[in-house]
Amino acid sequence: MEQLKENFAEEALGKTLLTTDDALPRLPALDLSAEDLQRVRNGMSLRVSETGWSDGAQVKLRIHPGHLIAVAVFNAAENLLHPRVVIAREDS
């Protein structure tokens, strides 16, 4: 808490706060195309090629590192990622 107060006083919160992407370091990530971004925003599943992810794995969906759009669950039988939590804004 002391570090947070100090960084706030120095206007350096960017050094203390994590991006939503960085807050989930253990999850694998997939960077989205513009077309896939629209699908994810609407809660639609994405078909993916070989990934090595296990069935039920949670995967970060993002535009680029640091810009998390959603967290999806992988369906290995169908090679699909289904968005479970979508946090994208319209201007993302």
C-alpha positions in Angstrom: 0.0 0.0 0.0 2.9 2.3 0.8 4.3 1.7 -2.7 1.0 2.6 -4.3 0.8 5.8 -2.3 4.3 6.7 -3.3 3.7 6.0 -7.0 0.4 7.9 -6.9 2.2 10.9 -5.4 4.9 10.6 -8.2 2.2 10.2 -10.8 3.7 6.8 -11.7 0.8 4.5 -11.4 1.6 2.9 -14.7 4.6 1.3 -13.0 2.3 -0.2 -10.3 -0.9 -1.2 -12.1 -1.0 -4.3 -14.4 -2.8 -4.4 -17.7 -5.6 -6.9 -17.8 -3.5 -9.1 -20.1 -0.5 -9.0 -17.6 -2.9 -9.9 -14.7 -3.4 -13.4 -16.2 0.2 -14.5 -16.9 -0.5 -18.3 -16.7 -3.0 -18.3 -19.5 -1.9 -18.9 -23.1 -2.9 -16.1 -25.5 -4.2 -15.8 -29.0 -3.9 -12.5 -30.9 -7.1 -11.7 -32.9 -7.5 -10.5 -36.4 -10.0 -7.6 -37.0 -12.6 -10.2 -38.2 -12.1 -12.4 -35.2 -12.4 -9.4 -32.9 -15.9 -8.7 -34.2 -16.9 -12.4 -33.7 -15.6 -12.4 -30.1 -17.3 -9.1 -29.2 -20.6 -10.8 -30.2 -19.8 -13.9 -28.1 -19.2 -16.2 -31.1 -16.8 -19.1 -31.1 -13.6 -19.1 -33.1 -12.3 -22.1 -34.9 -8.5 -22.5 -34.4 -5.9 -24.8 -35.9 -3.6 -27.1 -33.8 -2.8 -25.4 -30.6 -1.5 -27.9 -28.1 -4.1 -26.6 -25.5 -5.9 -29.2 -23.5 -9.7 -29.5 -23.6 -11.2 -26.9 -21.3 -8.1 -24.7 -21.2 -8.7 -21.0 -20.6 -7.2 -18.8 -23.3 -6.7 -15.0 -23.4 -8.0 -13.4 -26.6 -6.3 -10.1 -27.3 -5.7 -7.6 -30.1 -2.0 -7.4 -29.2 0.0 -8.0 -26.0 -1.4 -5.9 -23.2 -4.8 -5.4 -24.7 -7.1 -8.2 -23.5 -10.4 -8.6 -25.2 -11.8 -11.8 -23.7 -11.1 -15.1 -21.9 -12.3 -18.1 -23.8 -12.5 -21.8 -23.1 -11.0 -24.3 -25.6 -13.1 -27.2 -26.9 -10.5 -29.7 -28.2 -13.0 -32.0 -29.9 -14.1 -29.2 -32.2 -11.0 -27.0 -32.1 -13.1 -24.1 -31.0 -12.6 -21.2 -28.6 -15.8 -20.0 -27.0 -15.6 -16.6 -25.3 -16.6 -17.0 -21.6 -15.9 -13.4 -20.4 -15.8 -10.5 -22.9 -14.4 -7.2 -21.7 -13.9 -5.4 -25.1 -15.1 -1.9 -25.6 -16.6 -0.8 -29.0 -13.4 1.3 -29.7 -11.1 -1.7 -29.1 
